[in-house]
């Protein structure tokens, strides 16, 4: 086997595939020889940032990953939590950022397909999808093209495979102009005693390839996702995978059927780095060896080389270890579903990855070299500079209503209905609360329970203070679960950052992980799975640091669930977590500062008080449990005035409005649009009961408004806004932008 490719030396090939000089030298030292091009290709994938987490692994180990409900934390295809009644929820979030920028439809579609496979690989039937999307400036000519492609790709895959999309978020900022973010989350449910893992067992057991045929799509995708972009980004289009949701549906049903037959010993999705990572991970976790015969791999293209077959990221494929006496059963099931199934190797006791093609041993690598010996860097980092606090002249605001209208008619706060109306949000018939509210909610079959889920991050906060901003992301996810009547259980995270080799970027990563750790520990929401996406830069310009938090909670059978849409005529609106003596709010890093004051510089984000978050959250849970309300909303982007408006805009009652109590007619701009944390709005007709409950629990509470049928939000006789007109402007922004 020649060690040359197109005249390149093995080192030049290694460098071309993303390996550093010292990494190449370490590989040669471990192997005791110069590896051939197939082995170098395999090392380049397994030692890539995408597969090895070499820049973040040191810090990821510090995250709190254990808890009463945690069955499997990080390390498996997805995390597993106990939700009671003998059932578990399995969930994870992953990025498909680089591929989605290069080819938005397929990049987003295969992101959805990949995260679904992570879930059903473990034996769970997927029941819900969510996503977190970031695009560039609305003035950027490419933003519409990318947005349309990504949304179509998410809908195209999720809708066709028949899984509802129940939540998500979408934001715009010029830092994402050349590095959009597409983070996909999936949740599945199965029985507690029917969880499947990926660790190989059984020396001599057959290694089975199932699903679609292997082609040249996605080759070196893991390496591509571990590097910065430049002006030649478009040339990387061949590294983007191509998805087929219909084959994905067949694969899901075939795998779940086979899992009922006591045939599967181990199972692993062929995701990043394809057959390479799946085989290596199975062998590594089982502390066994893997022998592959590539002549047996089902191919859809001719003359594929060893490296191409091993690194192809063709979609809708799985690798399994099957009990030898169950091969006939496996064959019959996969043939019934019209899918390829082939024995392509076996489990050995060698602890090596052995790859044969044309009866020649093309590669032989100890698996521990690929996994345990992969680099773990303690990169230099600097502590992010503290942003100053924003000082404004806090005079009484002339017209609250005009500010509300402007904010709701901007890309920051307009309705995302143009996006989620393209998703099937109710397929399977279990969606209780669809997108557009605090959290998505779905029923759990054969129980009276419901699952609720939310994805959250405020990058402008994280940019100004990575520690506080990341804490806030966890807290907002917590509040969104609380707001629908759920008990927050656990989180998954997707850490999207720039180049970790830069000290300031590594400092963002370190402080972000510290912030997530502190908040998740105190809120008792362990981190059970996740993903890290680094090198989100183009020509040296990084994205805003974006650590997305995906939270899952449960609504027990004896608990009441509430909706943002349930406010009715005669309800009082109470602010929880803020008393009537509080006239100033936190404007730094707020949407008000960005849109109205036209401030681009970073200022300190609002402080986070975890004790207050817990106290206020526990109080809201009691209010819901005691059926004192049917409508709760957390106060977040845009502040108090925006949150009140959102309740009115979301109400199922036509013509609904509200009158602000006279005490608040002339409060400051920061009062109405400050983004102070830990607050909620509660709509109720049981004023006395809720005030007494607040007093006994030492919770700050303020009766701020009364709901009526005026179709107006009225601050004074001269200052009001028509809700139905605001609704049209709010919902039309996206339609007009995309037309």
C-alpha positions as CSV (number, residue, x, y, z in Angstrom):
1,X,0.0,0.0,0.0
2,X,1.5,3.3,-1.1
3,X,1.9,6.0,1.6
4,X,1.4,8.7,-1.1
5,X,-1.7,10.4,-2.6
6,X,-1.4,12.6,-5.5
7,X,2.3,13.1,-4.7
8,X,1.7,14.1,-1.1
9,X,3.6,12.6,1.9
10,X,1.7,11.0,4.7
11,X,2.4,14.1,6.9
12,X,1.0,16.4,4.1
13,X,-2.1,14.2,3.9
14,X,-2.5,14.3,7.7
15,X,-2.1,18.1,7.6
16,X,-4.6,18.3,4.7
17,X,-7.1,16.3,6.9
18,X,-6.7,18.7,9.9
19,X,-4.1,17.0,12.0
20,X,-1.4,19.2,13.5
21,X,2.3,18.3,13.2
22,X,2.6,17.3,16.9
23,X,-0.5,15.1,16.6
24,X,0.9,13.4,13.5
25,X,4.2,12.8,15.3
26,X,2.2,11.4,18.3
27,X,0.4,9.0,16.0
28,X,3.6,7.8,14.5
29,X,5.1,7.3,18.0
30,X,2.0,5.3,19.2
31,X,2.0,3.1,16.1
32,X,5.8,2.6,16.1
33,X,5.7,3.3,12.3
34,X,4.4,5.7,9.7
35,X,0.7,4.9,9.2
36,X,-0.7,4.4,5.8
37,X,-3.2,6.7,4.2
38,X,-6.2,4.7,5.4
39,X,-5.0,4.8,9.0
40,X,-4.2,8.5,8.8
41,X,-7.7,9.1,7.5
42,X,-9.2,7.2,10.4
43,X,-7.0,9.1,12.9
44,X,-7.9,12.4,11.4
45,X,-11.6,11.7,12.0
46,X,-11.4,10.2,15.4
47,X,-9.0,12.9,16.6
48,X,-11.0,15.7,15.1
49,X,-12.6,18.3,17.4
50,X,-16.0,17.0,16.3
51,X,-15.4,13.4,17.5
52,X,-12.8,13.7,20.3
53,X,-13.8,17.0,22.0
54,X,-10.1,17.6,22.5
55,X,-10.4,21.3,23.4
56,X,-13.4,21.0,25.7
57,X,-13.1,17.5,27.2
58,X,-11.2,18.8,30.3
59,X,-14.0,21.2,31.1
60,X,-16.9,19.0,30.1
61,X,-15.9,16.6,32.9
62,X,-16.7,19.3,35.4
63,X,-20.4,19.5,34.5
64,X,-22.9,17.9,37.0
65,X,-24.2,14.8,35.3
66,X,-25.7,12.7,38.1
67,X,-29.0,12.9,39.8
68,X,-31.9,10.9,41.2
69,X,-33.6,10.7,37.8
70,X,-30.5,10.1,35.7
71,X,-30.1,6.6,34.3
72,X,-27.5,7.2,31.7
73,X,-25.5,10.5,31.4
74,X,-23.0,11.7,28.8
75,X,-21.2,9.0,26.9
76,X,-24.0,7.1,25.2
77,X,-25.8,8.2,22.1
78,X,-28.3,10.2,24.2
79,X,-29.0,10.8,27.9
80,X,-31.7,8.8,29.8
81,X,-33.9,10.0,32.7
82,X,-36.5,8.2,34.7
83,X,-39.9,9.8,34.3
84,X,-41.8,7.3,36.5
85,X,-44.4,4.6,35.8
86,X,-41.6,2.4,34.5
87,X,-40.8,4.8,31.6
88,X,-37.8,6.8,30.6
89,X,-37.2,9.8,28.4
90,X,-34.2,9.7,26.1
91,X,-33.0,13.0,24.6
92,X,-30.1,15.0,23.2
93,X,-29.3,18.1,21.1
94,X,-26.6,18.2,18.4
95,X,-25.3,20.7,15.9
96,X,-25.2,20.6,12.1
97,X,-23.8,24.1,11.7
98,X,-21.1,23.9,9.1
99,X,-23.1,21.6,6.7
100,X,-26.2,23.8,7.0
101,X,-24.2,26.9,5.9
102,X,-22.8,25.0,2.9
103,X,-26.0,23.3,1.9
104,X,-28.9,24.5,4.0
105,X,-31.6,22.1,3.1
106,X,-29.6,18.9,3.4
107,X,-27.5,20.2,6.3
108,X,-30.6,20.8,8.4
109,X,-32.4,17.7,7.2
110,X,-29.6,15.4,8.1
111,X,-29.2,17.2,11.4
112,X,-32.7,16.1,12.2
113,X,-32.2,12.6,10.9
114,X,-29.0,12.2,12.9
115,X,-30.5,13.3,16.2
116,X,-33.5,11.0,15.7
117,X,-31.1,8.1,15.1
118,X,-29.3,8.9,18.4
119,X,-32.6,8.5,20.2
120,X,-34.1,5.4,18.6
121,X,-30.6,3.7,18.6
122,X,-31.2,3.4,22.4
123,X,-34.6,1.7,21.9
124,X,-36.8,4.8,22.3
125,X,-39.5,5.8,19.9
126,X,-39.0,9.5,19.1
127,X,-41.9,11.6,20.1
128,X,-40.8,15.2,19.7
129,X,-38.3,17.5,18.0
130,X,-37.1,21.0,18.8
131,X,-34.5,23.2,17.2
132,X,-32.4,26.3,17.9
133,X,-31.5,28.4,14.9
134,X,-29.2,31.4,14.4
135,X,-28.9,33.4,11.2
136,X,-27.0,36.4,10.1
137,X,-28.1,40.0,9.7
138,X,-31.5,40.6,8.0
139,X,-29.6,43.0,5.7
140,X,-27.3,40.1,4.5
141,X,-28.3,39.0,1.1
142,X,-27.7,35.3,1.9
143,X,-29.8,35.3,5.1
144,X,-33.2,34.6,3.4
145,X,-31.7,31.8,1.3
146,X,-30.2,30.1,4.3
147,X,-33.3,30.6,6.4
148,X,-35.6,29.2,3.8
149,X,-33.3,26.2,3.1
150,X,-32.9,25.3,6.8
151,X,-36.5,25.6,7.7
152,X,-37.5,23.5,4.6
153,X,-34.9,20.9,5.6
154,X,-36.1,20.6,9.1
155,X,-39.7,20.4,8.1
156,X,-38.9,18.1,5.1
157,X,-37.3,15.5,7.3
158,X,-39.4,15.8,10.5
159,X,-42.7,16.0,8.7
160,X,-42.0,13.0,6.4
161,X,-40.7,10.8,9.2
162,X,-43.8,11.7,11.3
163,X,-42.3,13.3,14.4
164,X,-43.9,16.6,15.7
165,X,-41.7,19.7,16.1
166,X,-43.0,21.2,19.4
167,X,-40.6,24.1,20.1
168,X,-37.6,26.1,19.2
169,X,-36.1,29.5,18.8
170,X,-34.7,31.6,16.0
171,X,-32.5,34.7,16.2
172,X,-30.5,37.0,13.9
173,X,-27.2,38.7,14.4
174,X,-24.5,39.8,12.0
175,X,-21.9,37.5,13.7
176,X,-23.7,34.5,12.1
177,X,-23.5,35.9,8.6
178,X,-21.0,33.2,7.5
179,X,-21.6,30.7,10.3
180,X,-25.2,29.9,10.9
181,X,-26.2,27.6,13.8
182,X,-28.6,24.7,13.4
183,X,-29.0,22.8,16.6
184,X,-31.5,19.9,16.6
185,X,-33.0,18.2,19.6
186,X,-35.0,15.0,19.8
187,X,-36.9,13.3,22.7
188,X,-37.9,9.6,22.8
189,X,-39.8,7.4,25.3
190,X,-39.3,3.8,26.1
191,X,-39.6,1.3,29.0
192,X,-37.0,1.5,31.7
193,X,-36.0,-2.1,31.1
194,X,-35.7,-1.7,27.3
195,X,-32.8,0.6,26.9
196,X,-30.1,-0.4,24.3
197,X,-26.5,0.6,24.6
198,X,-23.5,0.7,22.2
199,X,-20.8,-1.3,24.0
200,X,-19.8,-4.4,22.0
201,X,-20.1,-7.8,23.7
202,X,-19.6,-11.4,22.5
203,X,-16.3,-12.4,21.0
204,X,-17.1,-13.9,17.6
205,X,-20.5,-12.3,17.4
206,X,-21.4,-10.9,14.0
207,X,-21.2,-7.2,13.2
208,X,-24.2,-6.2,11.1
209,X,-24.6,-3.3,8.8
210,X,-28.2,-2.2,8.2
211,X,-30.0,0.6,6.4
212,X,-29.1,2.6,3.3
213,X,-26.2,1.9,1.0
214,X,-22.9,3.7,1.4
215,X,-21.9,6.5,-1.0
216,X,-19.4,9.2,-1.2
217,X,-21.6,11.9,0.5
218,X,-20.3,13.3,3.8
219,X,-16.7,12.1,3.5
220,X,-14.5,14.0,5.9
221,X,-17.5,15.8,7.3
222,X,-16.3,15.4,10.9
223,X,-12.9,17.0,9.9
224,X,-14.7,19.8,8.0
225,X,-16.9,20.6,11.0
226,X,-13.7,21.0,13.1
227,X,-12.1,23.9,11.2
228,X,-12.8,27.5,10.5
229,X,-14.4,28.7,7.3
230,X,-12.8,30.9,4.7
231,X,-13.6,32.3,1.3
232,X,-13.5,28.8,-0.2
233,X,-16.2,27.4,2.0
234,X,-18.5,26.7,-0.9
235,X,-15.9,24.2,-2.3
236,X,-16.7,22.0,0.7
237,X,-20.2,21.2,-0.6
238,X,-19.3,17.5,-1.3
239,X,-18.7,17.0,2.5
240,X,-22.4,17.5,3.2
241,X,-24.5,14.4,3.7
242,X,-27.8,13.8,1.8
243,X,-30.8,12.6,3.8
244,X,-33.8,10.5,3.0
245,X,-36.6,10.7,5.6
246,X,-38.5,7.8,4.0
247,X,-35.6,5.5,4.4
248,X,-35.1,6.9,7.9
249,X,-38.7,6.0,8.8
250,X,-38.1,2.4,7.5
251,X,-34.9,2.2,9.5
252,X,-36.5,3.4,12.7
253,X,-39.4,1.0,12.4
254,X,-37.1,-2.0,11.5
255,X,-34.7,-1.3,14.4
256,X,-37.5,-0.8,16.9
257,X,-39.1,-4.1,15.7
258,X,-35.9,-6.0,16.0
259,X,-35.3,-4.7,19.5
260,X,-38.5,-6.5,20.6
261,X,-37.0,-9.9,19.6
262,X,-34.0,-10.2,22.1
263,X,-31.6,-10.2,19.2
264,X,-29.6,-7.0,19.6
265,X,-26.5,-7.1,21.8
266,X,-25.2,-3.6,20.9
267,X,-26.2,-0.9,18.4
268,X,-24.6,2.3,17.2
269,X,-25.7,5.0,14.8
270,X,-23.3,5.7,11.9
271,X,-23.1,9.5,12.4
272,X,-20.0,11.7,12.2
273,X,-17.1,9.7,10.7
274,X,-19.6,7.0,9.7
275,X,-18.5,3.4,9.9
276,X,-15.2,4.5,11.5
277,X,-16.7,6.1,14.6
278,X,-19.5,3.6,15.1
279,X,-17.1,0.6,15.0
280,X,-14.5,2.3,17.1
281,X,-17.0,3.4,19.7
282,X,-18.6,0.0,20.0
283,X,-15.2,-1.6,20.4
284,X,-13.9,1.0,22.9
285,X,-16.9,0.9,25.2
286,X,-16.9,-2.9,25.2
287,X,-13.1,-3.1,25.5
288,X,-13.0,-5.5,22.6
289,X,-11.7,-5.5,19.0
290,X,-13.6,-5.1,15.7
291,X,-12.7,-6.8,12.4
292,X,-14.3,-5.4,9.2
293,X,-14.4,-6.8,5.7
294,X,-15.2,-3.8,3.5
295,X,-16.0,-6.0,0.5
296,X,-19.2,-6.9,2.3
297,X,-20.4,-3.3,2.8
298,X,-23.4,-2.4,0.6
299,X,-22.3,0.3,-1.7
300,X,-24.2,2.5,-4.1
301,X,-21.0,3.8,-5.9
302,X,-18.2,1.9,-7.7
303,X,-14.5,1.8,-6.9
304,X,-14.8,3.3,-3.4
305,X,-11.5,3.2,-1.5
306,X,-11.0,2.0,2.0
307,X,-10.9,5.5,3.4
308,X,-14.0,6.5,1.5
309,X,-16.0,3.6,2.8
310,X,-14.8,4.1,6.3
311,X,-15.4,7.8,6.4
312,X,-18.6,8.1,4.4
313,X,-21.3,9.8,6.3
314,X,-24.2,8.5,4.1
315,X,-27.3,8.7,6.2
316,X,-29.8,6.2,7.5
317,X,-27.3,3.5,8.5
318,X,-26.7,1.6,11.7
319,X,-24.1,-0.8,13.0
320,X,-25.3,-3.7,15.3
321,X,-23.9,-6.7,17.2
322,X,-26.5,-9.4,16.8
323,X,-26.7,-12.7,18.7
324,X,-25.5,-15.4,16.2
325,X,-28.7,-17.5,16.5
326,X,-30.9,-14.4,15.7
327,X,-29.4,-13.7,12.3
328,X,-32.4,-15.2,10.4
329,X,-34.8,-13.1,12.5
330,X,-32.8,-9.9,11.7
331,X,-32.6,-10.8,8.0
332,X,-36.3,-11.3,7.8
333,X,-37.2,-8.1,9.6
334,X,-34.9,-5.9,7.5
335,X,-35.9,-7.5,4.2
336,X,-39.5,-6.9,5.2
337,X,-38.7,-3.2,5.5
338,X,-36.8,-3.3,2.2
339,X,-33.5,-2.3,3.8
340,X,-30.0,-3.6,3.3
341,X,-28.6,-5.9,5.9
342,X,-25.1,-7.5,5.7
343,X,-22.7,-9.1,8.0
344,X,-19.5,-7.0,7.5
345,X,-17.3,-8.3,10.3
346,X,-17.2,-9.6,13.8
347,X,-16.2,-8.8,17.4
348,X,-12.8,-10.0,18.4
349,X,-10.6,-10.0,21.5
350,X,-7.7,-8.2,19.8
351,X,-8.8,-4.7,21.0
352,X,-7.8,-3.6,17.5
353,X,-9.6,-2.1,14.6
354,X,-8.8,-4.4,11.7
355,X,-9.9,-3.4,8.2
356,X,-9.7,-5.8,5.2
357,X,-10.4,-5.0,1.6
358,X,-9.8,-7.4,-1.3
359,X,-8.4,-9.8,1.3
360,X,-5.7,-7.4,2.2
361,X,-5.3,-5.9,5.7
362,X,-5.5,-2.2,4.9
363,X,-5.5,-0.8,8.4
364,X,-4.7,-2.2,11.9
365,X,-5.0,0.3,14.8
366,X,-5.3,-0.4,18.5
367,X,-8.7,1.1,19.4
368,X,-7.3,2.7,22.5
369,X,-5.1,4.9,20.3
370,X,-8.1,6.2,18.6
371,X,-10.1,7.0,21.7
372,X,-8.2,7.0,25.0
373,X,-5.0,8.3,23.5
374,X,-6.7,11.1,21.5
375,X,-5.4,14.5,22.6
376,X,-7.0,16.3,25.5
377,X,-5.8,19.9,25.5
378,X,-5.6,22.2,28.4
379,X,-5.7,25.3,26.2
380,X,-4.6,28.7,27.4
381,X,-7.5,31.0,28.2
382,X,-8.1,34.4,29.5
383,X,-10.9,35.6,31.8
384,X,-13.4,37.7,29.8
385,X,-13.4,41.3,30.6
386,X,-16.3,42.6,32.6
387,X,-18.6,44.7,30.6
388,X,-19.6,48.0,32.2
389,X,-23.1,48.6,33.5
390,X,-25.3,50.7,31.2
391,X,-26.3,54.0,32.7
392,X,-29.4,55.7,31.1
393,X,-31.4,58.7,32.0
394,X,-34.5,57.0,33.4
395,X,-37.1,59.6,32.7
396,X,-40.8,58.6,32.4
397,X,-41.5,57.1,29.0
398,X,-43.7,59.2,26.7
399,X,-45.4,56.3,24.9
400,X,-45.0,52.7,26.1
401,X,-47.4,51.6,23.3
402,X,-45.2,53.0,20.5
403,X,-42.2,51.2,21.8
404,X,-44.2,47.9,22.0
405,X,-45.3,48.4,18.4
406,X,-41.8,49.0,17.2
407,X,-40.3,46.0,19.1
408,X,-43.0,43.6,17.9
409,X,-42.5,44.8,14.4
410,X,-38.7,43.9,14.5
411,X,-36.9,40.7,13.8
412,X,-36.1,40.3,17.5
413,X,-39.7,39.9,18.8
414,X,-41.9,39.3,15.8
415,X,-43.9,36.0,15.7
416,X,-41.9,33.0,14.4
417,X,-45.2,31.5,13.1
418,X,-43.8,31.7,9.5
419,X,-41.3,29.1,10.6
420,X,-43.2,26.7,12.8
421,X,-46.2,26.6,10.6
422,X,-44.1,24.8,8.1
423,X,-43.5,22.0,10.6
424,X,-46.0,19.3,11.4
425,X,-46.6,20.1,15.1
426,X,-49.4,17.7,15.8
427,X,-48.5,14.5,13.9
428,X,-49.0,11.4,16.3
429,X,-51.8,13.3,18.0
430,X,-50.0,13.8,21.3
431,X,-49.1,17.5,21.2
432,X,-50.8,19.4,24.0
433,X,-49.0,22.7,23.6
434,X,-47.4,23.5,20.2
435,X,-44.6,25.9,19.4
436,X,-45.0,29.6,20.1
437,X,-45.5,29.2,23.9
438,X,-43.3,28.8,26.9
439,X,-42.6,25.1,26.4
440,X,-43.9,22.5,24.0
441,X,-45.9,19.8,25.8
442,X,-46.8,16.2,24.7
443,X,-48.7,13.3,26.3
444,X,-46.9,10.1,27.4
445,X,-48.8,7.1,26.1
446,X,-50.3,4.7,28.6
447,X,-49.8,7.2,31.5
448,X,-51.5,10.4,32.6
449,X,-48.1,12.2,32.4
450,X,-47.0,14.8,30.0
451,X,-43.5,15.8,28.9
452,X,-42.5,19.4,28.4
453,X,-39.4,20.7,26.7
454,X,-37.8,24.0,25.8
455,X,-34.6,25.3,24.1
456,X,-33.0,28.5,25.3
457,X,-30.0,30.8,25.0
458,X,-29.5,34.6,24.9
459,X,-26.2,35.1,23.0
460,X,-26.1,38.8,23.6
461,X,-25.9,38.1,27.4
462,X,-23.2,35.4,26.9
463,X,-21.2,37.7,24.7
464,X,-21.1,40.3,27.5
465,X,-20.6,37.8,30.4
466,X,-20.1,34.1,29.4
467,X,-20.6,33.0,33.0
468,X,-23.8,35.0,33.8
469,X,-25.2,34.5,30.3
470,X,-24.8,30.8,30.5
471,X,-26.4,30.7,33.9
472,X,-29.3,32.7,32.5
473,X,-29.8,30.2,29.7
474,X,-30.3,27.4,32.2
475,X,-32.5,29.6,34.3
476,X,-34.7,30.6,31.4
477,X,-35.1,27.0,30.3
478,X,-36.1,26.2,34.0
479,X,-38.7,29.0,33.9
480,X,-40.2,27.8,30.6
481,X,-40.7,24.3,32.1
482,X,-42.2,25.8,35.3
483,X,-44.5,28.1,33.3
484,X,-46.5,25.1,31.8
485,X,-46.8,23.3,35.1
486,X,-43.8,21.0,34.6
487,X,-41.1,19.8,37.0
488,X,-37.7,20.5,35.5
489,X,-35.7,17.2,35.4
490,X,-32.5,17.5,33.3
491,X,-30.9,19.4,30.4
492,X,-28.8,18.8,27.3
493,X,-26.5,21.4,25.9
494,X,-25.1,22.5,22.6
495,X,-22.0,24.7,23.1
496,X,-21.4,26.8,19.9
497,X,-18.2,28.8,20.0
498,X,-15.4,30.1,17.8
499,X,-11.8,29.0,17.6
500,X,-10.7,27.4,20.9
501,X,-7.0,28.0,20.0
502,X,-7.7,31.7,20.7
503,X,-7.3,32.5,24.4
504,X,-10.3,34.8,24.5
505,X,-12.6,32.2,22.9
506,X,-11.3,29.5,25.2
507,X,-12.1,31.8,28.1
508,X,-15.7,32.1,26.8
509,X,-15.9,28.3,26.7
510,X,-14.5,27.8,30.2
511,X,-16.7,30.5,31.9
512,X,-19.8,29.3,30.0
513,X,-19.3,25.7,31.3
514,X,-18.8,27.1,34.8
515,X,-22.0,29.1,34.5
516,X,-24.0,26.1,33.2
517,X,-22.5,23.9,36.0
518,X,-23.5,26.3,38.8
519,X,-27.0,26.9,37.5
520,X,-27.8,23.2,36.7
521,X,-26.4,22.1,40.0
522,X,-28.5,24.5,42.1
523,X,-31.6,24.0,40.1
524,X,-31.2,20.2,40.2
525,X,-31.2,19.9,36.4
526,X,-28.2,17.6,35.6
527,X,-26.5,17.7,32.2
528,X,-27.2,14.3,30.7
529,X,-26.0,14.7,27.1
530,X,-24.8,17.3,24.7
531,X,-22.6,18.5,21.9
532,X,-19.8,20.9,21.3
533,X,-19.4,22.8,18.0
534,X,-16.2,24.9,17.8
535,X,-14.4,26.8,15.1
536,X,-17.6,28.7,14.1
537,X,-15.5,31.4,12.5
538,X,-15.0,32.8,9.0
539,X,-11.8,34.6,8.2
540,X,-11.0,35.0,11.9
541,X,-14.4,36.5,12.9
542,X,-16.3,34.4,15.5
543,X,-20.0,34.0,16.2
544,X,-21.5,35.3,19.4
545,X,-20.9,32.6,22.0
546,X,-24.1,30.5,21.9
547,X,-24.4,27.7,24.6
548,X,-27.9,26.4,23.8
549,X,-29.8,24.7,26.7
550,X,-32.4,22.1,26.0
551,X,-34.5,21.3,29.0
552,X,-37.0,18.5,29.7
553,X,-39.6,18.3,32.5
554,X,-42.5,16.2,33.4
555,X,-46.1,17.1,34.4
556,X,-47.4,14.4,36.7
557,X,-50.9,13.0,36.4
558,X,-52.2,14.9,39.5
559,X,-50.8,18.2,38.4
560,X,-52.5,20.9,36.4
561,X,-50.9,22.1,33.1
562,X,-51.3,25.7,32.0
563,X,-51.0,27.6,28.7
564,X,-50.0,31.0,27.7
565,X,-53.2,31.2,25.7
566,X,-55.7,30.8,28.6
567,X,-56.0,34.4,29.9
568,X,-59.7,35.4,30.0
569,X,-61.8,38.5,30.7
570,X,-61.8,39.6,34.3
571,X,-58.4,38.1,35.2
572,X,-55.9,40.1,37.1
573,X,-52.3,40.0,35.9
574,X,-49.8,39.6,38.7
575,X,-46.0,40.1,38.4
576,X,-44.2,37.5,40.5
577,X,-40.7,38.3,41.7
578,X,-41.0,42.1,41.6
579,X,-42.8,44.3,44.0
580,X,-44.5,47.7,43.4
581,X,-41.6,49.7,44.8
582,X,-39.4,48.5,42.0
583,X,-39.4,51.3,39.4
584,X,-36.0,50.7,37.7
585,X,-35.2,47.7,35.5
586,X,-32.0,46.3,33.9
587,X,-31.6,47.7,30.4
588,X,-28.0,46.5,29.7
589,X,-27.9,44.0,26.8
590,X,-31.7,44.3,26.5
591,X,-33.6,44.3,23.2
592,X,-34.8,47.8,24.2
593,X,-31.2,49.0,24.3
594,X,-30.5,47.4,21.0
595,X,-33.6,48.4,19.0
596,X,-34.7,51.7,20.6
597,X,-31.5,53.1,22.1
598,X,-29.4,51.8,19.1
599,X,-26.6,50.6,21.4
600,X,-24.3,48.0,19.8
601,X,-21.5,47.9,22.5
602,X,-21.7,45.2,25.1
603,X,-22.9,46.2,28.6
604,X,-23.4,44.0,31.6
605,X,-26.3,41.6,31.3
606,X,-29.0,41.3,34.0
607,X,-27.8,39.6,37.2
608,X,-28.9,36.0,38.0
609,X,-30.0,35.1,41.5
610,X,-30.5,31.3,41.6
611,X,-32.0,31.4,45.1
612,X,-34.7,33.8,43.8
613,X,-35.2,31.6,40.7
614,X,-35.8,28.6,42.9
615,X,-38.1,30.4,45.3
616,X,-40.2,32.0,42.5
617,X,-40.3,28.8,40.5
618,X,-41.5,26.8,43.5
619,X,-44.2,29.4,44.1
620,X,-45.4,29.2,40.5
621,X,-45.6,25.4,40.8
622,X,-47.7,25.8,43.9
623,X,-50.0,28.3,42.2
624,X,-50.5,25.9,39.3
625,X,-50.9,22.9,41.5
626,X,-53.6,24.6,43.6
627,X,-55.4,25.6,40.4
628,X,-55.2,29.3,41.1
629,X,-54.3,30.0,37.5
630,X,-54.6,28.7,33.9
631,X,-52.1,31.2,32.4
632,X,-48.5,31.8,33.3
633,X,-45.7,33.5,31.3
634,X,-42.1,34.1,32.2
635,X,-40.7,37.6,31.6
636,X,-37.7,37.5,29.3
637,X,-36.8,39.2,26.0
638,X,-38.2,42.7,25.9
639,X,-39.2,42.8,29.6
640,X,-42.5,43.4,31.3
641,X,-44.5,45.3,28.7
642,X,-43.6,42.7,26.0
643,X,-44.6,39.8,28.3
644,X,-48.0,41.3,29.0
645,X,-48.5,41.9,25.3
646,X,-47.6,38.3,24.5
647,X,-50.3,37.0,26.8
648,X,-52.9,39.1,25.1
649,X,-51.6,38.2,21.6
650,X,-51.7,34.5,22.5
651,X,-55.1,34.4,24.1
652,X,-57.8,32.2,22.6
653,X,-60.4,34.8,23.5
654,X,-61.0,37.2,20.7
655,X,-61.0,40.9,21.4
656,X,-59.1,40.6,24.7
657,X,-57.2,43.5,26.1
658,X,-56.0,44.8,29.5
659,X,-55.8,48.0,31.5
660,X,-52.6,48.8,33.4
661,X,-53.3,49.8,37.0
662,X,-53.0,53.5,37.6
663,X,-50.0,53.2,39.9
664,X,-47.9,52.3,36.8
665,X,-49.0,55.0,34.3
666,X,-45.8,57.0,34.4
667,X,-43.0,54.5,35.2
668,X,-39.7,54.6,33.5
669,X,-38.6,52.9,30.3
670,X,-36.4,50.5,32.3
671,X,-39.4,49.4,34.3
672,X,-41.3,48.4,31.2
673,X,-38.5,47.1,29.1
674,X,-35.8,46.1,31.5
675,X,-34.9,42.3,31.3
676,X,-34.5,41.6,35.0
677,X,-34.4,37.8,35.6
678,X,-36.5,35.4,37.7
679,X,-39.9,37.0,37.0
680,X,-43.3,35.6,35.9
681,X,-46.7,36.9,35.0
682,X,-49.7,35.0,36.4
683,X,-53.3,35.6,35.3
684,X,-56.0,34.8,37.9
685,X,-59.4,35.6,39.2
686,X,-58.4,34.3,42.7
687,X,-56.6,37.4,43.8
688,X,-57.0,37.0,47.5
689,X,-55.8,33.4,47.5
690,X,-52.7,34.1,45.4
691,X,-51.7,37.1,47.5
692,X,-52.0,35.1,50.7
693,X,-50.0,32.3,49.2
694,X,-47.3,34.8,48.1
695,X,-47.2,36.3,51.6
696,X,-46.8,33.0,53.3
697,X,-44.0,32.0,50.9
698,X,-42.3,35.5,51.2
699,X,-42.7,36.1,47.4
700,X,-42.8,39.5,45.9
701,X,-46.1,40.0,44.0
702,X,-47.7,43.0,42.3
703,X,-51.2,43.3,40.8
704,X,-50.3,45.2,37.6
705,X,-53.2,45.0,35.2
706,X,-56.8,43.7,34.6
707,X,-57.9,41.9,31.5
708,X,-61.0,43.0,29.7
709,X,-62.6,42.8,26.2
710,X,-61.4,46.2,24.9
711,X,-59.0,44.8,22.3
712,X,-56.6,47.4,23.8
713,X,-53.6,47.3,26.1
714,X,-54.2,50.6,27.9
715,X,-51.5,52.5,29.9
716,X,-53.4,55.8,30.0
717,X,-56.1,57.6,28.1
718,X,-53.5,58.8,25.7
719,X,-51.2,55.8,25.6
720,X,-52.7,52.5,24.3
721,X,-52.3,50.0,21.6
722,X,-54.8,47.9,19.6
723,X,-54.1,44.2,20.2
724,X,-55.6,43.0,16.9
725,X,-53.6,45.5,14.9
726,X,-50.5,44.6,16.8
727,X,-51.2,40.9,16.1
728,X,-51.2,41.5,12.3
729,X,-47.9,43.5,12.4
730,X,-46.3,40.9,14.6
731,X,-47.3,38.0,12.4
732,X,-46.6,39.7,9.1
733,X,-42.9,40.6,9.7
734,X,-41.6,37.2,8.6
735,X,-44.0,36.8,5.7
736,X,-43.0,40.3,4.4
737,X,-39.3,39.6,5.0
738,X,-39.3,36.3,3.1
739,X,-41.6,37.5,0.3
